[in-house]
Amino acid sequence: MKLYPIFNDKFSNEYNLEYRKAEFKKIIKLKYKWFTNSEYNYIYNLIKENEYNHILNFKKIEIEEKYKSDLIKLFIKFDDNDNNYIDINEFKVILYIIYKVKYVLCIFITFY
């Protein structure tokens, strides 16, 4: 579909999925005024995965920028042998702690 690359260039810095969907519909309606909503939904379903990937890629970058230094600090604390890698045993400790925290939260939520 040739309209999608044009749309994506124009809205490449927009990460609100509902807004992007509404704007894409406006562009489709400008070119194909006779399209029904079901026809538009069919067209949108053709690009839906691309839209999700666009948002996901943005979120990956956002999360990395926001949490990267904290994650590095966290993993450094579990690097018991100071080799700058988390080996399987160190990773198991991390998973165990996550499991315990999750378990405690479930108990807490259950009683409150």
C-alpha positions as CSV (number, residue, x, y, z in Angstrom):
1,M,0.0,0.0,0.0
2,K,1.6,3.3,-1.1
3,L,-0.3,5.5,1.2
4,Y,1.1,3.9,4.4
5,P,4.7,5.0,3.8
6,I,3.6,8.5,3.2
7,F,1.4,8.4,6.3
8,N,4.2,6.9,8.3
9,D,6.7,9.6,7.2
10,K,4.3,12.3,8.2
11,F,3.4,10.8,11.6
12,S,6.7,9.1,12.4
13,N,7.1,11.0,15.7
14,E,3.6,10.2,16.8
15,Y,3.2,7.3,19.2
16,N,-0.4,7.4,20.2
17,L,-1.9,4.4,18.4
18,E,-5.5,5.7,18.5
19,Y,-4.5,9.0,17.1
20,R,-2.4,7.4,14.4
21,K,-5.4,5.1,13.5
22,A,-7.7,8.1,13.3
23,E,-5.3,10.1,11.1
24,F,-4.7,7.1,8.8
25,K,-8.5,6.8,8.4
26,K,-8.7,10.5,7.4
27,I,-6.0,10.0,4.8
28,I,-7.8,6.9,3.4
29,K,-11.2,8.8,3.4
30,L,-9.6,11.7,1.4
31,K,-8.4,9.4,-1.3
32,Y,-11.2,6.8,-1.2
33,K,-14.4,8.7,-0.1
34,W,-16.6,5.8,-0.9
35,F,-14.9,3.3,1.5
36,T,-17.2,2.0,4.1
37,N,-16.0,1.4,7.7
38,S,-15.7,-2.3,7.1
39,E,-13.5,-1.6,4.0
40,Y,-11.4,0.8,6.0
41,N,-11.0,-1.8,8.8
42,Y,-9.9,-4.3,6.2
43,I,-7.2,-1.8,5.0
44,Y,-6.2,-1.0,8.5
45,N,-5.8,-4.6,9.4
46,L,-3.2,-4.8,6.5
47,I,-1.0,-2.3,8.3
48,K,-1.9,-3.1,11.9
49,E,1.2,-5.1,12.6
50,N,3.4,-2.3,11.2
51,E,1.6,0.1,13.5
52,Y,2.2,-2.1,16.5
53,N,5.8,-2.5,15.6
54,H,6.2,1.3,15.3
55,I,4.9,1.7,18.8
56,L,6.8,-1.2,20.2
57,N,10.1,0.1,18.7
58,F,9.4,3.5,20.3
59,K,8.6,1.9,23.7
60,K,11.8,-0.2,23.5
61,I,13.9,2.9,23.1
62,E,11.9,4.8,25.7
63,I,12.4,1.9,28.3
64,E,16.0,1.6,27.5
65,E,16.7,5.3,27.9
66,K,14.6,5.4,31.1
67,Y,15.8,2.2,32.9
68,K,19.2,1.2,31.3
69,S,21.4,2.7,34.0
70,D,19.2,1.2,36.8
71,L,19.2,-2.2,35.2
72,I,23.0,-2.1,34.9
73,K,23.3,-1.2,38.5
74,L,20.9,-3.9,39.5
75,F,22.7,-6.6,37.5
76,I,26.1,-5.4,38.8
77,K,24.9,-6.2,42.3
78,F,24.2,-9.8,41.3
79,D,27.5,-10.3,39.5
80,D,29.1,-12.2,42.4
81,N,32.3,-13.1,40.6
82,D,32.8,-9.6,39.1
83,N,33.3,-10.9,35.6
84,N,30.8,-8.3,34.1
85,Y,28.5,-11.1,33.1
86,I,25.6,-12.7,34.8
87,D,26.1,-16.5,34.7
88,I,23.3,-18.9,35.0
89,N,23.6,-19.3,38.8
90,E,23.5,-15.5,39.3
91,F,20.6,-15.3,37.0
92,K,18.7,-18.0,38.9
93,V,19.2,-15.8,42.1
94,I,17.6,-12.9,40.3
95,L,14.7,-15.0,39.1
96,Y,14.2,-16.4,42.6
97,I,14.0,-12.9,44.1
98,I,11.5,-11.8,41.4
99,Y,9.4,-14.9,42.2
100,K,9.5,-14.2,45.9
101,V,8.5,-10.5,45.5
102,K,5.7,-11.5,43.2
103,Y,4.5,-14.2,45.6
104,V,4.6,-11.7,48.5
105,L,2.7,-9.2,46.5
106,C,0.0,-11.8,45.6
107,I,-0.4,-12.6,49.3
108,F,-0.5,-8.9,50.2
109,I,-3.2,-8.2,47.6
110,T,-5.2,-11.3,48.6
111,F,-5.5,-10.1,52.2
112,Y,-6.3,-6.5,51.3
